[in-house]
Amino acid sequence: MGDIQEEIREILNSLKGLESFACDECMELMKQLCSVYWEHEESRGVICDVLTDENSEEIFMKALLELSGKGLMKDNSVWFPAYYVLNAVWNFSDASLQLAKALGKVGLIKYLLTILKHEPYRERFKQQNVHYLLKASLSILHNVAKAPANRQLFRSENAMETVIPYMSIKDNFLKVVAIMLLGYIIDESEAELIMDKSNAISIMVGMLNKAIENGRYKGFTAEELTEALSLIATSEKNKQKIHDEGAVPIMVQLMRSGKSKEQRFAAKVVWQISFDEEIRTVLQKDEELLQQLEELSSSQDKDVAAVAEGALWVINNKGSEKSRQNQAVKDGGACTNHIMISYQWDYQAVLIQVKDRLKSQGFRVWMDVEQMEGSTLQAMAEAVENAAVVLVCCSQKYKESPSCRTEAEYTFQLHKPVIPLMMERKYRPDGWLGIIVGAKLWMDFGTNTNFEQNFNKLVKELHGRGRDSEGDTMDGPVKAAASSSLSATLVQPRGAAIEKLQAWGSTDVARWLTESGLESCLALFSSYDGRLLLRLLEIRKESPEFFFRSLKRDMGFSSMREILIFVDAVEKLEL
């Protein structure tokens, strides 16, 4: 192992000593670096650690800028060194999120987007060298976009506008990498842009079939394509398309005979799309799928088992069932006296600090880093049920995680008070996460924030909930949180009307819209049931400005007339 690390350092030191990168020596050194990647697959993590420690991203960036300044396509003395620099960056950025993050910091995102914007390259994309340049640029950007810290950099460079034209290019590889990249950098309101205008999802499913048959297709493995589908499925607008393209039988095939990672991503695709009520109804009748998920839920691979169990939880509507079973918790008489921290693992370190500080001030805190035993979902369910308040730790990766969504939606189903903690700089929740946290006051625990100041705000917002001094029982989370939680307003006078609305399915919502003269809005509410509609109406009470802005910007109401008719229909519900 030490020999490999030393070899990498020697290569990097030799590169640093070059007077110019437009030479055969640069090409040979980069080729050597690429060879190490392929010859030592089991050591890639260690190799990438050395690359990051030695600031290799600065060497790569310096080389690309110099070679571009000379004209990448000018002659072979420039092109071949550039080719191998791109090859090395492509490979190693795929193997290390830390290196991917570092590459974003040195300006690589802006550099590669400039290449993609270059009109002559787009016009000549079929030429061998140009095709490789575009393919490498998109693929490296896709790898770099996996690092959450880089996503704001993409947005600041208007990356979406640059990448979208590649969704309609007549090359399936470039088209699919473009949609995979967009899956990381767009938000929910922009998700329609990666729908079927380019037929990209259909192409991806077709490529996945061929990759399963042949081991790899057009450079993509079945694992890579399934992982990409699991990410794209995060968007509500893409779930139905993935299902309609026949992805579920392919996922069953992968779960039955694929490798562990293929099984995990296949089950994750099913988990993601099952949050859609109509799809969930179909999946509940798919005996082959359910049997395969049951088998995987007992897998020796704990990651595979956890994802399969999560998919079954959502498909079988366990949250709603347990919500009814635990009505007594809401009404009082049960132990609901701890603070639950619902988070995505990337932010564990800072949240352990939050947990420890809360405990030092007499709060009881549940965090799965120390309390998970037995069934993960069973532990999660009990943690939510026994919570006085849930801290929902918001980030892009939290929103993308079906596990986090399952926790958050179960929290919502039990009407638990929620306090949002913002973990990612400049991130603002949208889609399903935006609905759950609404316009609540949030605490900023992202990078470079004042921890003490925000911790004190959090303690103040808790209003004593979760302190040992309150005793082991409470009057119920709704009563305890009445002063600050949007959830508290869900159980109020006119409870019968609210209860009736909560029981509505998507068909009932569609009928109400039609009867109210809002047929033009049916598509906007296609994924809404009564529960989500009620949440939307509560946001209207809590934050009218946010509500009306969202109707126009996020939901797509086309005119003021539509909005007024909708508000009138809402008033008639007499909630």
WOURSUL-V616394 format. One record per pair of residues at least 24 apart in sequence whose C-alpha atoms are under 6 Angstrom apart, sorted by sequence separation. I is the first residue (numbers start at 1). J is the second residue. If there is no record, write none. Layout:
BEGIN
i=(I I)
j=(J J)
END
This chain:
BEGIN
i=(505 112 340 504 505 338 339 340 341 504 338 339 391 393 394 389 390 391 392 393 394 395 502 389 391 393 394 395 501 502 168 167 151 239 280 252 227 230 142 223 226 230 233 264 271 267 274 21 100 117 57 101 104 52 340 180 339 94 183 338 339 341 342 90 93 97 336 337 338 339 340 341 342 343 335 336 337 339 336 23 27 30 34 344 22 26 22 417 417 415 388 388 319 323 364 363 364 363 362 363 362 339 338 337 272 335 335 332 332 331 330 234 188 189)
j=(529 137 365 529 530 364 365 366 367 530 365 366 418 420 421 417 418 419 420 421 422 423 530 418 420 422 423 424 530 531 198 198 185 273 315 289 265 268 181 262 265 269 272 304 311 308 315 63 144 162 103 147 150 99 387 228 387 143 232 387 388 390 391 140 143 147 386 387 388 389 390 391 392 393 386 387 388 390 388 77 81 84 88 398 77 81 78 485 487 487 466 477 410 414 466 466 467 467 467 468 468 466 466 466 402 472 473 475 476 476 476 400 431 554)
END
